[in-house]
């Protein structure tokens, strides 16, 4: 067990007996005690749910009241939708639970688990101390040990700016940057379904064992079998997927710098418009721009920063610019509203009854504050409704970081405390804001921005990236965090082109353009509104190249929105690592700063000074260079000279890339004509990923027949010809 546990109070679950056998679940009794049991469910095809704990908790009855609300924060689908066949293993050593070619073997005396697909062993428990729990009532917890293969790379578990393979690390979910899904290229995944603290010893102490330490009386683990993309699909179907953003957030953003006035920001924005740099939105800097009035529960704007909010929004709207502004679920101390809500019980309190008061920070402008208890349904509803009113008044999106250092001696109205409360609080804040932005639309559309990480964060499409340094290392760090978050199902990380809070001496024109080019081929990004990090800080040639890349960005918007629409259906992120997409190609996994940008494009950012770039094209497909139109076989290593006007991007054979018009902002998009051009990479085999997709590909007799390309310019690959027949396009090989 974890170091905090008393080993004298550890029960090893070794001897089991089968007490219930149903198509969707089995229940096992623990021989050592009458109080504990094990329930295994066929959650979905290739997915098993393993729960261990007090028999009453495993009855299968749905939770009620607050327990159900807490469960809904983690799971979008509670019921099992699969079935398995249960067969006794030879010699009555245990049971085999079979879902097609996927099998979970459960052995007794001693207890062990083995997950297989066909004849291949995907995952198995360690030889000793497979499953144990503490017997202390005041400190319940579980330990599970998994045996690792020498080649078992471990991916997921949240944010990292380092090696994407987390093997060798020790992580805790209570550190605020960890997420609960882990998977391996060998074809297995694990998700611990809890809001409590989970620690992961990823072969840190023992290089052959992955150990999970879980706080709480019930162990609840989902076991997945499949390739990484299958695991992400099943995981997000289980825990929830992102809502759809509207069109304007797909345009480029501009971030206000700390201490920068609205007039200064407006001057920056006007200069960008005047010089024809395409963008769509501004994000105002902390502290919170609006919040509750001191004497009544209505929002007001910070009069010192924003004397007239309506005039401010209109001023930016005149430039075709949307505004995102920071908010926080806080109440200033020493106000009549603080006293009123203290009496109502709407504020988080310590166990001694005193309101939790936090020292002033960036979010509160340095003023001490209390936290609204968002587990209280009336407080939650009020905060969300007030946000909705601002959205109706013209605010584009809220920005809210709600990860607070809540001490262990604080208990919320819903009974949450400690690590559970620290996980629940940002989840409730994010949900309340998303309800305000998108909850009144069908289907739900909109974004709210945050850096918070918590279980089920993948339900919200937009994640702000980390603060970075203005150097090559900062550029790479931003890229790696995006790929790492994608491993846990987070669909979009928004990159920043440098940082206004870091020294700018290292930001050369070369680095600026390389960083910008990679940002163009991402979910989205923002400029920093300080002179040293704006395009005008550089020479005229660099500025021309900035416009070139922004033109590319806006032409890619229909494709990027299509990828996000795909994420809503599949759970796959916009930027997809080599390990995720090519689990059977170890060489590809070693090139871990390359990524698939959606299904059609392979991107290899230039992460160091100089024009020479080495690129690996994964096995299994041919790849078409977007710059030259040349075709390369997969499994090839290339060394290329890459000028600042280009970035190594390759189209995947059988796919298409649909491009929209070059515009100055998304308001210039013609909803009746979102596309202008289609690029083909070999013979089309897959329908393209594009927003509001009505383009369909059908293959027959060696040709591809495509509907939905009316009026579009078509650029076929070399050796192919295009014939239009009314609304249908035929692509065939030149004879």
Residue pairs with C-beta under 8 A, 6 or more apart in sequence:
1 7
1 10
1 132
1 134
1 141
1 143
1 213
2 141
2 143
2 199
2 213
4 139
5 134
5 136
5 139
5 141
6 134
6 136
6 139
9 134
9 135
9 136
9 139
10 132
10 133
10 134
10 135
10 143
11 32
11 33
11 36
11 132
11 133
11 134
11 135
12 32
12 129
12 131
12 132
13 30
13 32
13 36
13 38
13 52
13 111
13 130
13 131
13 132
13 133
14 31
14 32
14 108
14 109
14 110
14 111
15 30
15 31
15 32
15 108
15 109
15 110
15 111
16 28
16 29
16 30
16 31
16 38
16 94
16 106
16 108
16 109
16 111
17 28
17 29
17 31
17 108
18 26
18 27
18 28
18 86
18 95
19 27
19 28
19 29
19 37
20 26
20 27
21 86
23 42
23 83
23 84
23 85
24 41
24 42
24 80
24 82
24 83
24 84
25 39
25 40
25 41
25 42
25 60
25 80
26 39
26 40
26 86
26 95
26 97
27 37
27 38
27 39
27 58
28 37
28 38
28 39
28 40
28 106
28 108
29 37
30 36
30 37
30 38
34 55
35 54
35 55
36 52
36 53
36 54
36 55
36 133
37 52
37 53
37 54
37 55
37 58
38 50
38 51
38 52
38 58
39 49
39 50
39 51
39 52
39 58
39 60
40 48
40 49
40 50
40 51
40 97
40 104
40 106
41 48
41 49
41 51
41 80
41 82
42 48
42 80
42 82
42 83
42 84
42 97
42 99
43 49
43 80
43 81
43 82
43 222
43 238
44 80
44 81
44 82
44 234
44 237
44 238
45 82
45 99
45 100
45 102
46 82
46 99
46 100
46 102
46 224
46 225
46 226
46 230
46 234
47 82
47 222
47 223
47 224
47 225
47 234
47 238
48 84
48 97
48 99
48 104
48 115
48 222
48 223
49 80
49 193
49 220
49 221
49 222
49 223
50 113
50 219
50 220
50 221
50 222
50 223
51 57
51 58
51 218
51 219
51 220
51 221
52 58
52 131
52 133
52 142
52 218
52 219
53 217
53 218
53 219
54 217
54 218
57 217
57 218
58 218
62 68
62 78
63 71
66 375
66 414
66 415
69 414
70 195
70 414
70 416
70 424
71 78
73 195
73 424
73 427
73 428
73 431
73 455
73 456
74 193
74 194
74 195
74 239
74 455
74 456
75 193
75 238
75 239
75 240
76 237
76 238
76 239
76 240
76 241
76 459
77 237
77 238
82 99
83 99
84 97
84 98
84 99
84 104
85 97
85 98
86 95
86 96
86 97
86 98
87 95
87 96
87 98
88 94
88 95
88 96
89 95
89 96
89 105
89 107
93 107
93 108
93 109
94 105
94 106
94 107
94 108
94 112
95 105
95 106
96 103
96 104
96 105
96 106
97 103
97 104
97 105
97 106
101 117
101 118
102 115
102 116
102 117
102 225
103 115
103 116
103 117
104 113
104 114
104 115
104 223
105 112
105 113
105 114
105 115
105 116
106 112
106 113
107 113
107 114
110 130
111 125
111 130
111 131
112 124
112 125
112 127
112 130
113 123
113 124
113 125
113 130
113 223
114 121
114 123
114 124
114 125
115 121
115 122
115 123
115 124
115 188
115 223
115 225
116 122
117 187
117 225
117 226
120 187
122 186
122 187
122 188
122 225
123 146
123 184
123 186
123 188
123 223
124 146
124 147
125 131
125 144
125 145
125 146
125 147
126 145
126 146
126 147
126 208
126 209
127 147
128 145
129 143
129 145
130 144
130 145
131 142
131 143
131 144
131 145
131 219
132 142
132 143
133 140
133 141
133 142
133 143
133 219
134 140
134 141
134 142
140 215
140 216
140 217
141 213
141 214
141 215
141 216
142 212
142 213
142 214
142 216
142 219
143 211
143 212
143 213
143 214
144 211
144 212
144 214
144 219
144 221
145 209
145 210
145 211
146 190
146 209
146 210
146 211
146 212
147 208
147 209
148 154
148 167
148 203
148 207
148 208
148 209
148 210
149 186
151 186
151 586
152 167
152 184
152 186
153 165
153 167
153 184
153 185
153 579
153 589
154 165
154 166
154 167
154 182
154 183
154 184
154 202
154 203
154 210
155 164
155 165
155 166
155 182
155 183
155 184
155 185
155 228
155 487
155 577
155 579
155 580
156 166
156 179
156 181
156 182
156 183
156 189
156 487
156 488
157 166
157 171
157 178
157 179
157 180
157 181
157 182
157 200
157 202
157 487
157 488
158 171
158 177
158 178
158 179
158 453
158 484
158 485
158 488
159 177
159 178
159 179
159 453
159 466
159 481
159 484
159 485
160 166
160 480
160 481
160 484
161 466
161 476
161 477
161 478
161 480
161 481
161 484
162 480
163 592
164 480
164 483
164 484
164 487
164 577
164 579
164 592
165 579
165 589
165 592
166 182
166 200
166 202
167 202
167 203
168 202
168 203
168 204
168 207
169 200
169 202
169 204
170 199
170 200
170 201
170 202
170 204
170 205
171 178
171 199
171 200
171 202
172 178
172 197
172 198
172 199
172 200
173 179
173 180
173 197
173 198
173 199
173 419
173 423
173 455
174 197
174 419
174 422
174 423
176 403
176 422
176 453
177 453
178 198
178 200
178 453
179 453
179 454
179 455
179 457
179 485
179 488
179 490
180 191
180 192
180 193
180 194
180 198
180 455
180 488
181 189
181 190
181 191
181 231
181 235
181 487
181 488
181 489
182 189
182 190
182 191
182 200
183 189
183 190
183 224
183 228
183 231
183 232
183 487
185 228
185 579
185 583
185 584
185 589
186 583
187 225
187 226
187 227
187 583
188 223
188 224
188 225
188 231
189 223
189 224
189 226
189 228
189 231
189 235
190 212
190 221
190 222
190 223
190 224
191 221
191 222
191 224
191 235
191 238
191 239
192 198
192 212
192 214
192 220
192 221
193 220
193 221
193 222
194 214
194 215
194 216
194 218
194 220
194 455
195 416
195 419
195 420
195 423
195 424
195 455
196 214
196 215
196 216
196 419
196 420
197 214
197 215
197 418
197 419
198 212
198 213
198 214
198 215
199 212
199 213
200 210
200 211
200 212
200 213
201 209
201 210
201 211
201 212
201 213
202 210
203 209
203 210
205 211
212 221
215 419
222 235
222 238
224 230
224 231
224 234
224 235
226 234
227 583
228 487
228 579
228 580
228 581
228 583
229 570
229 572
229 580
229 581
232 489
232 570
232 571
232 572
232 580
233 570
233 571
233 572
235 489
235 571
236 458
236 489
236 570
236 571
237 571
239 455
239 456
239 458
239 459
239 489
240 456
240 458
240 459
241 458
241 459
241 489
241 567
241 568
241 569
241 571
242 458
242 459
242 460
242 461
242 491
242 492
242 564
242 567
242 568
243 434
243 438
243 443
243 444
243 445
243 446
243 459
243 460
243 461
243 568
244 443
244 444
244 445
244 461
244 564
244 565
244 568
245 445
245 446
245 447
245 461
245 462
245 561
245 564
246 445
246 446
246 447
247 557
247 561
247 666
247 669
248 280
248 281
248 322
248 396
248 665
248 666
248 667
249 280
249 281
249 322
249 396
249 397
249 447
249 462
249 524
250 280
250 524
250 557
250 560
250 561
250 666
251 278
251 279
251 280
251 281
251 554
251 557
251 665
251 666
252 278
252 279
252 280
252 281
252 524
252 525
252 526
252 527
252 550
252 553
253 279
253 280
253 281
253 282
253 283
253 324
253 494
253 524
253 525
253 526
253 527
254 265
254 268
254 269
254 272
254 279
254 281
254 282
254 283
254 526
254 527
254 528
254 529
255 282
255 283
255 285
255 496
255 500
255 526
255 527
255 528
255 529
256 265
256 282
256 283
256 284
256 285
256 529
257 285
257 500
257 501
257 528
257 529
257 530
258 285
258 286
258 500
258 501
259 285
260 285
260 529
260 530
262 305
262 306
262 312
264 529
265 282
265 284
265 529
266 315
266 316
268 529
268 534
269 279
269 282
269 316
269 319
269 321
269 529
270 319
271 534
271 536
272 279
272 527
272 534
272 535
273 319
273 320
273 664
275 535
275 536
275 543
276 547
276 664
277 535
277 546
277 547
277 550
278 547
278 550
278 551
278 553
278 554
278 662
278 663
278 664
278 665
279 321
279 527
279 550
279 665
280 320
280 321
280 322
280 665
280 666
280 667
281 321
281 322
281 323
281 324
281 396
281 397
282 316
282 321
282 322
282 323
282 324
282 529
283 324
283 325
283 399
283 449
283 526
284 323
284 324
284 325
284 326
284 399
285 326
286 326
286 362
286 363
287 302
287 326
287 328
287 362
287 363
287 364
287 365
287 366
288 302
288 326
288 327
288 328
288 330
288 363
288 364
288 365
289 301
289 302
289 305
289 306
289 325
289 326
289 327
290 299
290 300
290 301
290 302
290 306
290 309
290 325
290 327
290 390
291 299
291 300
291 302
291 327
291 328
291 330
291 331
291 332
292 298
292 299
292 300
292 331
292 337
292 386
293 299
293 300
293 337
294 332
294 335
294 336
294 337
295 335
295 336
295 337
296 337
297 337
297 382
297 386
298 386
299 386
299 387
299 389
299 390
301 309
302 365
306 312
309 393
310 393
310 394
312 323
313 323
313 393
313 394
313 395
314 394
316 322
316 323
317 394
320 664
320 665
320 667
321 665
322 396
322 397
323 394
323 395
323 396
324 395
324 396
324 397
324 398
324 399
324 449
325 395
325 398
325 399
326 363
326 398
326 399
326 400
326 401
327 387
327 398
327 399
327 400
327 433
328 363
328 364
328 369
328 400
328 401
328 402
329 371
329 372
329 374
329 383
329 400
329 402
329 429
329 432
330 363
330 364
330 369
330 370
330 371
330 372
331 337
331 338
331 341
331 347
331 369
331 370
331 371
331 372
332 338
332 364
332 367
332 368
332 369
333 357
333 367
333 368
333 369
333 370
334 368
338 347
338 355
338 370
341 347
341 370
341 372
341 379
342 355
342 370
345 373
345 376
345 413
346 372
346 373
346 376
346 378
346 379
347 355
347 356
347 370
347 371
347 372
347 373
348 355
348 356
348 370
348 371
348 372
348 373
348 406
348 410
348 412
349 355
349 356
349 373
349 410
349 411
350 356
350 407
350 409
350 410
351 409
351 410
351 411
352 409
355 370
356 370
356 371
356 406
356 407
356 410
357 368
357 369
357 370
358 368
358 369
358 370
358 371
358 404
358 405
359 368
360 366
360 367
360 368
360 369
363 401
371 404
371 406
371 425
372 379
372 383
373 379
373 412
373 413
374 380
374 383
374 412
374 425
374 428
374 429
374 432
375 412
375 413
375 414
375 416
375 424
375 428
376 412
376 413
376 414
380 428
380 432
383 432
384 432
384 433
384 435
384 436
384 439
385 436
387 398
387 432
387 433
387 436
387 437
388 435
388 436
388 437
388 439
388 440
390 398
391 398
391 436
391 437
397 437
397 446
397 447
397 448
397 449
398 433
398 436
398 437
398 448
398 449
399 448
399 449
399 450
399 464
400 429
400 430
400 433
400 448
400 449
400 450
400 452
401 426
401 450
401 451
401 452
402 425
402 426
402 429
402 430
402 450
402 452
403 422
403 425
403 426
403 451
403 452
403 453
403 454
404 422
404 425
406 421
406 422
406 425
408 417
408 418
409 417
410 417
410 421
411 417
411 421
412 421
412 424
412 425
414 424
416 424
423 454
423 455
424 454
426 450
426 452
426 453
426 454
427 454
427 455
427 456
427 457
429 450
429 452
430 448
430 450
430 452
430 454
430 457
430 460
431 459
433 448
434 444
434 446
434 448
434 459
434 460
436 448
437 446
437 447
437 448
438 444
438 445
438 446
447 460
447 461
447 462
448 460
448 462
449 462
449 464
449 494
450 460
450 462
450 463
450 464
451 463
451 464
451 465
451 466
453 485
457 463
457 488
457 490
458 488
458 489
458 490
458 491
458 571
461 491
461 492
461 564
461 567
462 492
462 494
463 485
463 490
463 492
463 493
463 494
464 493
464 494
465 478
465 481
465 482
465 493
465 494
465 495
465 496
466 477
466 478
466 481
467 496
467 499
467 501
467 502
468 474
468 475
468 477
468 478
468 496
468 498
468 499
468 502
469 477
469 499
469 502
469 503
469 506
470 498
470 499
470 502
470 503
470 504
470 505
470 506
470 507
470 511
470 533
471 506
471 507
471 511
472 506
472 511
472 607
472 608
472 609
474 498
474 499
474 502
475 511
475 514
475 515
475 518
475 605
475 607
476 593
476 607
478 495
478 496
479 495
479 518
479 593
479 595
479 605
479 607
480 592
480 593
481 493
482 493
482 495
482 522
482 523
482 575
483 575
483 576
483 577
483 592
483 593
483 595
485 493
485 573
486 493
486 572
486 573
486 574
486 575
486 576
486 577
486 580
487 577
487 579
487 580
489 571
489 573
490 573
491 523
491 564
491 567
491 571
491 572
491 573
491 574
492 523
492 524
492 564
492 567
492 573
492 574
493 522
493 523
493 575
494 523
494 524
494 525
494 526
495 518
495 519
495 522
495 523
495 524
495 525
495 526
496 525
496 526
496 528
497 512
497 515
497 516
497 519
497 525
497 526
497 527
497 528
497 533
498 504
498 507
498 512
498 515
498 528
498 533
499 528
500 528
500 529
500 530
500 533
504 530
504 532
504 533
507 532
507 533
508 609
509 538
509 539
509 542
510 609
510 644
511 609
512 533
512 538
512 542
512 546
513 542
513 545
513 546
513 549
513 644
514 605
514 606
514 607
514 644
514 647
516 525
516 546
516 549
517 549
517 605
517 606
517 646
517 647
518 603
518 605
518 606
518 647
519 525
519 553
520 549
520 550
520 552
520 553
520 556
520 647
521 556
521 597
521 601
521 603
521 647
521 649
522 574
522 575
522 597
523 560
523 564
523 573
523 574
523 575
524 560
527 533
527 534
527 535
528 534
531 537
535 542
535 543
535 546
535 547
536 543
538 546
545 644
545 645
548 645
551 662
554 660
554 661
554 662
554 663
554 666
555 659
555 660
555 661
555 662
555 676
556 659
556 660
557 660
557 666
557 669
557 691
558 658
558 659
558 660
558 674
558 675
558 690
558 691
559 598
559 600
559 657
559 658
559 659
559 688
559 689
559 690
559 691
560 574
560 598
561 690
561 691
562 598
562 658
562 688
562 689
562 690
562 691
562 693
563 574
563 597
563 598
563 599
563 689
564 574
565 689
565 691
565 693
566 572
566 598
566 599
566 689
567 573
567 574
572 580
574 597
574 598
575 595
575 596
575 597
576 595
576 596
576 597
576 598
577 592
577 595
577 596
578 585
578 588
578 589
578 591
578 592
578 594
578 595
578 596
578 618
579 588
579 589
579 592
580 596
581 588
581 596
581 618
582 588
582 589
582 618
582 619
582 620
583 589
584 619
584 620
585 618
585 619
585 620
587 616
587 618
587 619
587 635
588 594
588 616
588 618
588 619
590 616
591 604
591 615
591 616
593 604
593 605
593 607
594 602
594 603
594 604
594 605
594 615
594 616
595 602
595 603
596 602
596 603
596 652
597 603
597 649
598 689
599 652
599 655
599 686
599 689
600 651
600 652
600 655
600 656
600 657
600 681
600 688
600 689
601 626
601 649
601 650
601 651
601 652
601 657
602 617
602 618
602 623
602 649
602 650
602 651
602 652
603 647
603 648
603 649
604 613
604 615
604 647
604 648
604 649
604 650
605 647
606 613
606 642
606 647
606 648
611 641
611 642
611 643
612 639
612 640
612 641
612 642
613 639
613 640
613 641
613 642
613 648
614 637
614 638
614 639
614 640
615 637
615 638
615 639
615 640
615 648
615 650
616 636
616 637
616 638
617 623
617 632
617 633
617 634
617 635
617 636
617 637
617 638
617 650
618 634
618 635
619 634
619 635
620 634
621 634
621 652
621 653
621 654
622 631
622 632
622 633
622 634
622 653
622 682
623 631
623 632
623 633
623 634
623 650
623 651
623 652
623 653
623 681
624 630
624 631
624 632
624 650
624 651
624 652
624 653
624 681
624 682
624 717
625 631
625 632
625 648
625 649
625 650
626 649
626 650
626 651
626 657
626 679
627 646
627 649
629 717
629 718
631 653
631 682
631 717
631 718
632 638
632 650
640 648
642 648
651 657
651 679
651 681
652 681
653 681
653 682
653 683
654 681
654 682
654 683
654 684
654 685
654 686
655 681
655 684
655 685
655 686
655 688
656 678
656 679
656 680
656 681
656 684
656 686
656 688
656 695
656 697
657 678
657 679
657 681
657 688
658 675
658 677
658 678
658 688
658 690
658 695
658 712
659 675
659 676
659 677
659 678
659 679
660 669
660 674
660 675
660 676
661 668
661 669
661 670
661 673
661 676
663 669
673 711
674 690
674 691
674 692
675 690
675 712
676 712
676 713
677 712
677 713
677 714
677 715
678 688
678 709
678 712
678 713
678 714
678 715
679 715
680 714
680 715
680 716
680 717
680 720
680 731
681 717
682 717
682 720
683 699
683 704
683 717
683 720
683 731
683 733
684 697
684 704
684 706
684 731
685 697
685 699
685 704
686 697
687 693
687 695
687 696
687 697
688 695
688 697
693 708
694 707
694 708
695 706
695 707
695 708
695 709
696 706
696 707
696 708
697 704
697 705
697 706
698 704
698 705
698 706
699 705
702 732
702 733
703 730
703 731
703 732
703 733
704 730
704 731
704 732
705 728
705 729
705 730
705 731
706 728
706 729
706 730
706 731
707 727
707 728
707 729
709 729
710 727
714 722
714 729
716 722
716 731
719 733
719 734
720 731
720 732
720 733
720 734
721 731
721 732
721 733
721 734
722 729
722 730
722 731
723 729
723 730
723 732
724 730
